[in-house]
Amino acid sequence: MGGIIMAEEIEYTSVPHFQEILNYLPINPEDKEDINDYIKNISNLVAINYKYEQYQFAYFGVHLIYMTYIYCTAWKISQIEPERYKDAIVFARPYKGREDDLQIEDADSVFNYSLLPEKDISRLFRIIDLDNSQIENVRYLVDSRNNMAHASGKIELANEATFEIKTGSVLNSIKNIHQCMDKSIRKWFEGVLLSFCNNEFEGYIDPVDLISEYMIQSFKLSINELLVCNNMSVSLLITGHRGFEKKLKAFKKDLNTYCKNEGYID
């Protein structure tokens, strides 16, 4: 019990780059996958170890958060680009003994990807045109973490400066992947807007309900992905769908208000 109380007293913002990393993780995904609890527990682990200068163990937690981002992004790619995704996963070879558990063609949980060797998952990012150097960087970050995890008799990451550099490398990798996901998120959001205007979301009349329940909970959008949607112009959609102009503008207005109310933008 004491450990939980201690964790709650620690602000994640004191950990270099960490709050910025968390802004790329799902805001409030559906409870059935326990993503929220997992992220919260790992974040507490990071904050506690950082506070007590156990930098290598804090970094292990940062890397778990990084891999959660990787899994979430892989899942979103599967939803936005299903055909290309199915072609790409022919490489998938699970850890030995877990062949019967592997279900990533129609993954119902982001954590299904944990059955794959971590370095292999980055190959999926060719679908979003992540360049080879950045794909190799994902693999490098996995190798680097693995090397530190061996019982070598020494602590590889022993000071705050090195921790900040390593955590900054994780953040930069996430930023590069997110930048390549921008086009896919916009493509997905266009589909959401047109489906909403066509009354294809049964039971959804208020855009705010669709934003919070479908976009954020079901599709697991992060703050930064939601802001991609908010920043997207609907001018071209209006040009091609004049009958939807009023609903498109109203949706974008409600989305902007939602982002302001949540403190994501000023």
ChimeraX commands (.cxc) that place a marker at each C-alpha (Angstrom):
marker #1 position 0.00,0.00,0.00 radius 0.5
marker #1 position 2.85,2.38,0.86 radius 0.5
marker #1 position 4.32,1.97,-2.62 radius 0.5
marker #1 position 1.06,3.02,-4.25 radius 0.5
marker #1 position 0.80,6.14,-2.09 radius 0.5
marker #1 position 4.39,7.05,-2.87 radius 0.5
marker #1 position 3.77,6.62,-6.59 radius 0.5
marker #1 position 0.76,8.91,-6.52 radius 0.5
marker #1 position 2.81,11.67,-4.94 radius 0.5
marker #1 position 5.26,11.76,-7.85 radius 0.5
marker #1 position 4.55,14.01,-10.82 radius 0.5
marker #1 position 5.40,12.49,-14.20 radius 0.5
marker #1 position 6.35,15.98,-15.40 radius 0.5
marker #1 position 9.54,15.77,-13.31 radius 0.5
marker #1 position 10.83,12.99,-15.59 radius 0.5
marker #1 position 12.61,14.40,-18.68 radius 0.5
marker #1 position 10.57,14.02,-21.90 radius 0.5
marker #1 position 8.13,11.62,-20.24 radius 0.5
marker #1 position 4.95,13.70,-20.29 radius 0.5
marker #1 position 5.61,14.52,-23.93 radius 0.5
marker #1 position 5.95,10.79,-24.65 radius 0.5
marker #1 position 2.66,10.07,-22.87 radius 0.5
marker #1 position 0.91,12.56,-25.17 radius 0.5
marker #1 position 1.45,10.04,-27.97 radius 0.5
marker #1 position -0.27,7.24,-26.01 radius 0.5
marker #1 position -4.05,6.62,-26.06 radius 0.5
marker #1 position -6.03,9.23,-24.13 radius 0.5
marker #1 position -8.78,7.01,-22.76 radius 0.5
marker #1 position -9.05,3.66,-24.58 radius 0.5
marker #1 position -11.75,1.09,-23.89 radius 0.5
marker #1 position -11.33,-0.66,-20.54 radius 0.5
marker #1 position -11.39,-4.23,-21.87 radius 0.5
marker #1 position -7.70,-4.11,-22.81 radius 0.5
marker #1 position -6.54,-2.51,-19.54 radius 0.5
marker #1 position -4.29,-0.14,-21.50 radius 0.5
marker #1 position -5.02,2.70,-19.08 radius 0.5
marker #1 position -4.04,0.71,-16.00 radius 0.5
marker #1 position -0.96,-0.65,-17.73 radius 0.5
marker #1 position 0.25,2.80,-18.76 radius 0.5
marker #1 position -0.50,4.21,-15.30 radius 0.5
marker #1 position 1.35,1.41,-13.50 radius 0.5
marker #1 position 4.39,1.65,-15.77 radius 0.5
marker #1 position 4.37,5.45,-15.47 radius 0.5
marker #1 position 4.42,5.13,-11.70 radius 0.5
marker #1 position 7.36,2.74,-11.98 radius 0.5
marker #1 position 9.22,5.27,-14.14 radius 0.5
marker #1 position 8.49,8.16,-11.78 radius 0.5
marker #1 position 9.48,6.28,-8.62 radius 0.5
marker #1 position 12.75,4.99,-10.03 radius 0.5
marker #1 position 13.60,8.39,-11.47 radius 0.5
marker #1 position 12.95,10.09,-8.14 radius 0.5
marker #1 position 15.30,7.69,-6.35 radius 0.5
marker #1 position 17.93,7.97,-9.08 radius 0.5
marker #1 position 17.52,4.42,-10.32 radius 0.5
marker #1 position 17.85,5.64,-13.87 radius 0.5
marker #1 position 18.35,2.33,-15.66 radius 0.5
marker #1 position 15.19,0.86,-14.14 radius 0.5
marker #1 position 13.29,4.07,-14.91 radius 0.5
marker #1 position 14.42,3.70,-18.52 radius 0.5
marker #1 position 13.14,0.12,-18.67 radius 0.5
marker #1 position 9.71,1.56,-17.88 radius 0.5
marker #1 position 10.10,4.25,-20.55 radius 0.5
marker #1 position 10.88,1.51,-23.06 radius 0.5
marker #1 position 7.74,-0.43,-22.08 radius 0.5
marker #1 position 5.74,2.73,-22.77 radius 0.5
marker #1 position 7.58,3.08,-26.09 radius 0.5
marker #1 position 6.66,-0.46,-27.10 radius 0.5
marker #1 position 3.05,0.20,-26.11 radius 0.5
marker #1 position 3.10,3.13,-28.53 radius 0.5
marker #1 position 4.58,0.85,-31.20 radius 0.5
marker #1 position 1.82,-1.73,-30.63 radius 0.5
marker #1 position -0.94,0.91,-30.71 radius 0.5
marker #1 position 0.43,2.35,-33.94 radius 0.5
marker #1 position 0.67,-1.09,-35.55 radius 0.5
marker #1 position -2.96,-1.74,-34.60 radius 0.5
marker #1 position -4.11,1.59,-36.08 radius 0.5
marker #1 position -2.27,0.81,-39.32 radius 0.5
marker #1 position -4.19,-2.49,-39.45 radius 0.5
marker #1 position -7.45,-0.57,-39.21 radius 0.5
marker #1 position -6.62,2.20,-41.70 radius 0.5
marker #1 position -4.70,0.17,-44.31 radius 0.5
marker #1 position -6.11,-3.37,-43.91 radius 0.5
marker #1 position -5.05,-4.74,-47.31 radius 0.5
marker #1 position -1.48,-3.47,-47.13 radius 0.5
marker #1 position -1.33,-4.62,-43.52 radius 0.5
marker #1 position -2.37,-8.17,-44.43 radius 0.5
marker #1 position 0.31,-8.28,-47.11 radius 0.5
marker #1 position 2.92,-6.96,-44.67 radius 0.5
marker #1 position 2.29,-9.42,-41.84 radius 0.5
marker #1 position 3.36,-12.42,-43.87 radius 0.5
marker #1 position 6.71,-11.90,-42.10 radius 0.5
marker #1 position 5.13,-12.47,-38.70 radius 0.5
marker #1 position 6.82,-15.24,-36.76 radius 0.5
marker #1 position 5.88,-15.37,-33.06 radius 0.5
marker #1 position 8.14,-16.36,-30.23 radius 0.5
marker #1 position 8.70,-20.12,-30.12 radius 0.5
marker #1 position 5.85,-21.91,-28.42 radius 0.5
marker #1 position 3.37,-19.06,-28.96 radius 0.5
marker #1 position 2.35,-19.91,-32.52 radius 0.5
marker #1 position -1.20,-20.87,-31.54 radius 0.5
marker #1 position -1.68,-17.60,-29.62 radius 0.5
marker #1 position -0.70,-15.28,-32.46 radius 0.5
marker #1 position -3.69,-13.34,-33.76 radius 0.5
marker #1 position -2.57,-10.17,-35.49 radius 0.5
marker #1 position -4.46,-10.38,-38.78 radius 0.5
marker #1 position -7.56,-9.22,-36.90 radius 0.5
marker #1 position -5.95,-8.20,-33.63 radius 0.5
marker #1 position -8.52,-7.53,-30.93 radius 0.5
marker #1 position -5.91,-6.13,-28.56 radius 0.5
marker #1 position -2.82,-4.01,-29.09 radius 0.5
marker #1 position -0.98,-6.37,-26.77 radius 0.5
marker #1 position -1.31,-9.22,-29.31 radius 0.5
marker #1 position 1.80,-7.71,-30.88 radius 0.5
marker #1 position 3.80,-8.61,-27.78 radius 0.5
marker #1 position 3.89,-12.19,-29.15 radius 0.5
marker #1 position 6.15,-10.99,-31.98 radius 0.5
marker #1 position 9.87,-10.27,-31.59 radius 0.5
marker #1 position 9.99,-6.55,-30.85 radius 0.5
marker #1 position 12.45,-5.72,-33.63 radius 0.5
marker #1 position 10.25,-7.31,-36.28 radius 0.5
marker #1 position 7.21,-5.12,-35.67 radius 0.5
marker #1 position 8.97,-2.06,-37.06 radius 0.5
marker #1 position 8.74,-3.59,-40.56 radius 0.5
marker #1 position 5.04,-2.70,-40.55 radius 0.5
marker #1 position 5.98,0.96,-40.58 radius 0.5
marker #1 position 7.06,0.70,-44.21 radius 0.5
marker #1 position 3.31,0.95,-44.90 radius 0.5
marker #1 position 3.37,4.55,-43.63 radius 0.5
marker #1 position 6.65,5.30,-45.46 radius 0.5
marker #1 position 8.85,5.42,-42.38 radius 0.5
marker #1 position 12.34,5.43,-43.88 radius 0.5
marker #1 position 14.77,2.58,-43.34 radius 0.5
marker #1 position 17.01,4.60,-41.02 radius 0.5
marker #1 position 14.11,5.17,-38.63 radius 0.5
marker #1 position 13.02,1.53,-38.85 radius 0.5
marker #1 position 16.57,0.57,-37.94 radius 0.5
marker #1 position 16.44,3.08,-35.09 radius 0.5
marker #1 position 13.45,1.23,-33.59 radius 0.5
marker #1 position 15.49,-1.97,-33.78 radius 0.5
marker #1 position 18.49,-0.21,-32.23 radius 0.5
marker #1 position 16.42,1.01,-29.28 radius 0.5
marker #1 position 15.22,-2.55,-28.67 radius 0.5
marker #1 position 18.78,-3.92,-28.84 radius 0.5
marker #1 position 20.03,-1.19,-26.52 radius 0.5
marker #1 position 17.36,-2.00,-23.93 radius 0.5
marker #1 position 18.09,-5.72,-24.22 radius 0.5
marker #1 position 21.80,-5.17,-23.65 radius 0.5
marker #1 position 21.09,-3.25,-20.47 radius 0.5
marker #1 position 18.72,-5.95,-19.23 radius 0.5
marker #1 position 21.43,-8.62,-19.00 radius 0.5
marker #1 position 22.92,-9.42,-15.58 radius 0.5
marker #1 position 26.33,-8.05,-16.54 radius 0.5
marker #1 position 27.33,-6.92,-13.06 radius 0.5
marker #1 position 27.24,-3.24,-13.95 radius 0.5
marker #1 position 24.70,-0.50,-14.44 radius 0.5
marker #1 position 24.92,0.89,-17.97 radius 0.5
marker #1 position 22.66,3.87,-17.39 radius 0.5
marker #1 position 23.89,5.34,-14.13 radius 0.5
marker #1 position 23.26,9.09,-14.25 radius 0.5
marker #1 position 20.54,11.59,-15.06 radius 0.5
marker #1 position 22.29,13.04,-18.10 radius 0.5
marker #1 position 22.49,9.65,-19.81 radius 0.5
marker #1 position 18.88,8.89,-18.88 radius 0.5
marker #1 position 17.76,12.15,-20.47 radius 0.5
marker #1 position 19.65,11.35,-23.67 radius 0.5
marker #1 position 18.19,7.85,-23.90 radius 0.5
marker #1 position 14.65,9.04,-23.16 radius 0.5
marker #1 position 15.10,11.82,-25.72 radius 0.5
marker #1 position 16.01,9.16,-28.30 radius 0.5
marker #1 position 12.76,7.35,-27.57 radius 0.5
marker #1 position 10.80,10.59,-27.96 radius 0.5
marker #1 position 12.50,11.39,-31.27 radius 0.5
marker #1 position 11.65,7.94,-32.61 radius 0.5
marker #1 position 8.01,8.38,-31.62 radius 0.5
marker #1 position 7.91,11.82,-33.26 radius 0.5
marker #1 position 9.26,10.42,-36.52 radius 0.5
marker #1 position 6.69,7.61,-36.56 radius 0.5
marker #1 position 3.90,10.04,-35.67 radius 0.5
marker #1 position 4.92,12.35,-38.51 radius 0.5
marker #1 position 4.60,9.46,-40.97 radius 0.5
marker #1 position 1.23,8.48,-39.45 radius 0.5
marker #1 position -0.13,11.98,-40.11 radius 0.5
marker #1 position -1.41,11.13,-43.61 radius 0.5
marker #1 position -3.04,7.90,-42.41 radius 0.5
marker #1 position -4.77,9.59,-39.49 radius 0.5
marker #1 position -6.13,12.27,-41.83 radius 0.5
marker #1 position -7.37,9.60,-44.25 radius 0.5
marker #1 position -9.11,7.80,-41.38 radius 0.5
marker #1 position -10.64,11.02,-40.04 radius 0.5
marker #1 position -12.00,11.93,-43.48 radius 0.5
marker #1 position -13.78,8.58,-43.47 radius 0.5
marker #1 position -15.18,9.26,-39.99 radius 0.5
marker #1 position -16.48,12.66,-41.04 radius 0.5
marker #1 position -18.18,11.36,-44.18 radius 0.5
marker #1 position -19.68,8.41,-42.31 radius 0.5
marker #1 position -21.02,10.78,-39.67 radius 0.5
marker #1 position -22.54,13.06,-42.30 radius 0.5
marker #1 position -24.13,10.02,-43.96 radius 0.5
marker #1 position -25.66,9.00,-40.60 radius 0.5
marker #1 position -23.73,5.73,-40.65 radius 0.5
marker #1 position -22.87,5.86,-36.93 radius 0.5
marker #1 position -26.01,4.43,-35.40 radius 0.5
marker #1 position -27.01,6.20,-32.20 radius 0.5
marker #1 position -24.59,9.11,-32.66 radius 0.5
marker #1 position -26.12,12.52,-33.25 radius 0.5
marker #1 position -23.83,14.73,-31.16 radius 0.5
marker #1 position -20.26,14.98,-32.55 radius 0.5
marker #1 position -18.87,15.19,-29.01 radius 0.5
marker #1 position -20.20,11.71,-28.23 radius 0.5
marker #1 position -18.56,10.35,-31.37 radius 0.5
marker #1 position -15.29,12.08,-30.48 radius 0.5
marker #1 position -15.15,10.72,-26.94 radius 0.5
marker #1 position -16.60,7.25,-27.50 radius 0.5
marker #1 position -15.54,6.27,-31.02 radius 0.5
marker #1 position -12.46,8.32,-31.80 radius 0.5
marker #1 position -10.87,8.33,-28.36 radius 0.5
marker #1 position -12.15,5.15,-26.72 radius 0.5
marker #1 position -12.64,2.72,-29.62 radius 0.5
marker #1 position -9.90,3.95,-31.95 radius 0.5
marker #1 position -7.52,4.78,-29.09 radius 0.5
marker #1 position -6.45,8.22,-30.35 radius 0.5
marker #1 position -3.68,10.00,-28.49 radius 0.5
marker #1 position -3.70,13.71,-27.75 radius 0.5
marker #1 position -1.36,14.37,-30.66 radius 0.5
marker #1 position -3.42,12.24,-33.05 radius 0.5
marker #1 position -6.59,14.05,-31.99 radius 0.5
marker #1 position -4.80,17.33,-32.72 radius 0.5
marker #1 position -3.98,16.06,-36.23 radius 0.5
marker #1 position -7.73,15.70,-36.74 radius 0.5
marker #1 position -8.40,19.10,-35.21 radius 0.5
marker #1 position -5.83,20.79,-37.46 radius 0.5
marker #1 position -7.15,19.17,-40.62 radius 0.5
marker #1 position -9.07,21.43,-42.98 radius 0.5
marker #1 position -12.42,20.19,-44.28 radius 0.5
marker #1 position -12.42,22.53,-47.28 radius 0.5
marker #1 position -11.73,19.78,-49.81 radius 0.5
marker #1 position -14.41,17.57,-48.29 radius 0.5
marker #1 position -16.90,20.42,-48.52 radius 0.5
marker #1 position -15.95,21.00,-52.16 radius 0.5
marker #1 position -16.69,17.36,-52.94 radius 0.5
marker #1 position -19.75,17.09,-50.70 radius 0.5
marker #1 position -21.61,20.40,-50.72 radius 0.5
marker #1 position -24.62,18.87,-49.01 radius 0.5
marker #1 position -22.49,18.10,-45.95 radius 0.5
marker #1 position -21.04,21.60,-45.51 radius 0.5
marker #1 position -23.08,22.48,-42.44 radius 0.5
marker #1 position -22.45,19.19,-40.64 radius 0.5
marker #1 position -18.73,19.19,-41.50 radius 0.5
marker #1 position -18.22,22.70,-40.17 radius 0.5
marker #1 position -20.25,21.94,-37.04 radius 0.5
marker #1 position -18.22,18.78,-36.35 radius 0.5
marker #1 position -14.92,20.62,-36.72 radius 0.5
marker #1 position -16.17,23.40,-34.45 radius 0.5
marker #1 position -17.21,20.88,-31.79 radius 0.5
marker #1 position -13.85,19.10,-32.08 radius 0.5
marker #1 position -11.97,22.35,-31.61 radius 0.5
marker #1 position -14.09,23.20,-28.57 radius 0.5
marker #1 position -13.49,19.70,-27.17 radius 0.5
marker #1 position -9.71,20.10,-27.52 radius 0.5
marker #1 position -9.86,23.50,-25.79 radius 0.5
marker #1 position -12.03,22.20,-22.94 radius 0.5
marker #1 position -9.62,19.31,-22.35 radius 0.5
marker #1 position -6.63,21.68,-22.32 radius 0.5
marker #1 position -5.00,20.22,-25.44 radius 0.5
marker #1 position -4.93,23.64,-27.13 radius 0.5
marker #1 position -5.24,27.23,-25.90 radius 0.5
marker link #1:1,2 radius 0.2
marker link #1:2,3 radius 0.2
marker link #1:3,4 radius 0.2
marker link #1:4,5 radius 0.2
marker link #1:5,6 radius 0.2
marker link #1:6,7 radius 0.2
marker link #1:7,8 radius 0.2
marker link #1:8,9 radius 0.2
marker link #1:9,10 radius 0.2
marker link #1:10,11 radius 0.2
marker link #1:11,12 radius 0.2
marker link #1:12,13 radius 0.2
marker link #1:13,14 radius 0.2
marker link #1:14,15 radius 0.2
marker link #1:15,16 radius 0.2
marker link #1:16,17 radius 0.2
marker link #1:17,18 radius 0.2
marker link #1:18,19 radius 0.2
marker link #1:19,20 radius 0.2
marker link #1:20,21 radius 0.2
marker link #1:21,22 radius 0.2
marker link #1:22,23 radius 0.2
marker link #1:23,24 radius 0.2
marker link #1:24,25 radius 0.2
marker link #1:25,26 radius 0.2
marker link #1:26,27 radius 0.2
marker link #1:27,28 radius 0.2
marker link #1:28,29 radius 0.2
marker link #1:29,30 radius 0.2
marker link #1:30,31 radius 0.2
marker link #1:31,32 radius 0.2
marker link #1:32,33 radius 0.2
marker link #1:33,34 radius 0.2
marker link #1:34,35 radius 0.2
marker link #1:35,36 radius 0.2
marker link #1:36,37 radius 0.2
marker link #1:37,38 radius 0.2
marker link #1:38,39 radius 0.2
marker link #1:39,40 radius 0.2
marker link #1:40,41 radius 0.2
marker link #1:41,42 radius 0.2
marker link #1:42,43 radius 0.2
marker link #1:43,44 radius 0.2
marker link #1:44,45 radius 0.2
marker link #1:45,46 radius 0.2
marker link #1:46,47 radius 0.2
marker link #1:47,48 radius 0.2
marker link #1:48,49 radius 0.2
marker link #1:49,50 radius 0.2
marker link #1:50,51 radius 0.2
marker link #1:51,52 radius 0.2
marker link #1:52,53 radius 0.2
marker link #1:53,54 radius 0.2
marker link #1:54,55 radius 0.2
marker link #1:55,56 radius 0.2
marker link #1:56,57 radius 0.2
marker link #1:57,58 radius 0.2
marker link #1:58,59 radius 0.2
marker link #1:59,60 radius 0.2
marker link #1:60,61 radius 0.2
marker link #1:61,62 radius 0.2
marker link #1:62,63 radius 0.2
marker link #1:63,64 radius 0.2
marker link #1:64,65 radius 0.2
marker link #1:65,66 radius 0.2
marker link #1:66,67 radius 0.2
marker link #1:67,68 radius 0.2
marker link #1:68,69 radius 0.2
marker link #1:69,70 radius 0.2
marker link #1:70,71 radius 0.2
marker link #1:71,72 radius 0.2
marker link #1:72,73 radius 0.2
marker link #1:73,74 radius 0.2
marker link #1:74,75 radius 0.2
marker link #1:75,76 radius 0.2
marker link #1:76,77 radius 0.2
marker link #1:77,78 radius 0.2
marker link #1:78,79 radius 0.2
marker link #1:79,80 radius 0.2
marker link #1:80,81 radius 0.2
marker link #1:81,82 radius 0.2
marker link #1:82,83 radius 0.2
marker link #1:83,84 radius 0.2
marker link #1:84,85 radius 0.2
marker link #1:85,86 radius 0.2
marker link #1:86,87 radius 0.2
marker link #1:87,88 radius 0.2
marker link #1:88,89 radius 0.2
marker link #1:89,90 radius 0.2
marker link #1:90,91 radius 0.2
marker link #1:91,92 radius 0.2
marker link #1:92,93 radius 0.2
marker link #1:93,94 radius 0.2
marker link #1:94,95 radius 0.2
marker link #1:95,96 radius 0.2
marker link #1:96,97 radius 0.2
marker link #1:97,98 radius 0.2
marker link #1:98,99 radius 0.2
marker link #1:99,100 radius 0.2
marker link #1:100,101 radius 0.2
marker link #1:101,102 radius 0.2
marker link #1:102,103 radius 0.2
marker link #1:103,104 radius 0.2
marker link #1:104,105 radius 0.2
marker link #1:105,106 radius 0.2
marker link #1:106,107 radius 0.2
marker link #1:107,108 radius 0.2
marker link #1:108,109 radius 0.2
marker link #1:109,110 radius 0.2
marker link #1:110,111 radius 0.2
marker link #1:111,112 radius 0.2
marker link #1:112,113 radius 0.2
marker link #1:113,114 radius 0.2
marker link #1:114,115 radius 0.2
marker link #1:115,116 radius 0.2
marker link #1:116,117 radius 0.2
marker link #1:117,118 radius 0.2
marker link #1:118,119 radius 0.2
marker link #1:119,120 radius 0.2
marker link #1:120,121 radius 0.2
marker link #1:121,122 radius 0.2
marker link #1:122,123 radius 0.2
marker link #1:123,124 radius 0.2
marker link #1:124,125 radius 0.2
marker link #1:125,126 radius 0.2
marker link #1:126,127 radius 0.2
marker link #1:127,128 radius 0.2
marker link #1:128,129 radius 0.2
marker link #1:129,130 radius 0.2
marker link #1:130,131 radius 0.2
marker link #1:131,132 radius 0.2
marker link #1:132,133 radius 0.2
marker link #1:133,134 radius 0.2
marker link #1:134,135 radius 0.2
marker link #1:135,136 radius 0.2
marker link #1:136,137 radius 0.2
marker link #1:137,138 radius 0.2
marker link #1:138,139 radius 0.2
marker link #1:139,140 radius 0.2
marker link #1:140,141 radius 0.2
marker link #1:141,142 radius 0.2
marker link #1:142,143 radius 0.2
marker link #1:143,144 radius 0.2
marker link #1:144,145 radius 0.2
marker link #1:145,146 radius 0.2
marker link #1:146,147 radius 0.2
marker link #1:147,148 radius 0.2
marker link #1:148,149 radius 0.2
marker link #1:149,150 radius 0.2
marker link #1:150,151 radius 0.2
marker link #1:151,152 radius 0.2
marker link #1:152,153 radius 0.2
marker link #1:153,154 radius 0.2
marker link #1:154,155 radius 0.2
marker link #1:155,156 radius 0.2
marker link #1:156,157 radius 0.2
marker link #1:157,158 radius 0.2
marker link #1:158,159 radius 0.2
marker link #1:159,160 radius 0.2
marker link #1:160,161 radius 0.2
marker link #1:161,162 radius 0.2
marker link #1:162,163 radius 0.2
marker link #1:163,164 radius 0.2
marker link #1:164,165 radius 0.2
marker link #1:165,166 radius 0.2
marker link #1:166,167 radius 0.2
marker link #1:167,168 radius 0.2
marker link #1:168,169 radius 0.2
marker link #1:169,170 radius 0.2
marker link #1:170,171 radius 0.2
marker link #1:171,172 radius 0.2
marker link #1:172,173 radius 0.2
marker link #1:173,174 radius 0.2
marker link #1:174,175 radius 0.2
marker link #1:175,176 radius 0.2
marker link #1:176,177 radius 0.2
marker link #1:177,178 radius 0.2
marker link #1:178,179 radius 0.2
marker link #1:179,180 radius 0.2
marker link #1:180,181 radius 0.2
marker link #1:181,182 radius 0.2
marker link #1:182,183 radius 0.2
marker link #1:183,184 radius 0.2
marker link #1:184,185 radius 0.2
marker link #1:185,186 radius 0.2
marker link #1:186,187 radius 0.2
marker link #1:187,188 radius 0.2
marker link #1:188,189 radius 0.2
marker link #1:189,190 radius 0.2
marker link #1:190,191 radius 0.2
marker link #1:191,192 radius 0.2
marker link #1:192,193 radius 0.2
marker link #1:193,194 radius 0.2
marker link #1:194,195 radius 0.2
marker link #1:195,196 radius 0.2
marker link #1:196,197 radius 0.2
marker link #1:197,198 radius 0.2
marker link #1:198,199 radius 0.2
marker link #1:199,200 radius 0.2
marker link #1:200,201 radius 0.2
marker link #1:201,202 radius 0.2
marker link #1:202,203 radius 0.2
marker link #1:203,204 radius 0.2
marker link #1:204,205 radius 0.2
marker link #1:205,206 radius 0.2
marker link #1:206,207 radius 0.2
marker link #1:207,208 radius 0.2
marker link #1:208,209 radius 0.2
marker link #1:209,210 radius 0.2
marker link #1:210,211 radius 0.2
marker link #1:211,212 radius 0.2
marker link #1:212,213 radius 0.2
marker link #1:213,214 radius 0.2
marker link #1:214,215 radius 0.2
marker link #1:215,216 radius 0.2
marker link #1:216,217 radius 0.2
marker link #1:217,218 radius 0.2
marker link #1:218,219 radius 0.2
marker link #1:219,220 radius 0.2
marker link #1:220,221 radius 0.2
marker link #1:221,222 radius 0.2
marker link #1:222,223 radius 0.2
marker link #1:223,224 radius 0.2
marker link #1:224,225 radius 0.2
marker link #1:225,226 radius 0.2
marker link #1:226,227 radius 0.2
marker link #1:227,228 radius 0.2
marker link #1:228,229 radius 0.2
marker link #1:229,230 radius 0.2
marker link #1:230,231 radius 0.2
marker link #1:231,232 radius 0.2
marker link #1:232,233 radius 0.2
marker link #1:233,234 radius 0.2
marker link #1:234,235 radius 0.2
marker link #1:235,236 radius 0.2
marker link #1:236,237 radius 0.2
marker link #1:237,238 radius 0.2
marker link #1:238,239 radius 0.2
marker link #1:239,240 radius 0.2
marker link #1:240,241 radius 0.2
marker link #1:241,242 radius 0.2
marker link #1:242,243 radius 0.2
marker link #1:243,244 radius 0.2
marker link #1:244,245 radius 0.2
marker link #1:245,246 radius 0.2
marker link #1:246,247 radius 0.2
marker link #1:247,248 radius 0.2
marker link #1:248,249 radius 0.2
marker link #1:249,250 radius 0.2
marker link #1:250,251 radius 0.2
marker link #1:251,252 radius 0.2
marker link #1:252,253 radius 0.2
marker link #1:253,254 radius 0.2
marker link #1:254,255 radius 0.2
marker link #1:255,256 radius 0.2
marker link #1:256,257 radius 0.2
marker link #1:257,258 radius 0.2
marker link #1:258,259 radius 0.2
marker link #1:259,260 radius 0.2
marker link #1:260,261 radius 0.2
marker link #1:261,262 radius 0.2
marker link #1:262,263 radius 0.2
marker link #1:263,264 radius 0.2
marker link #1:264,265 radius 0.2
marker link #1:265,266 radius 0.2
view
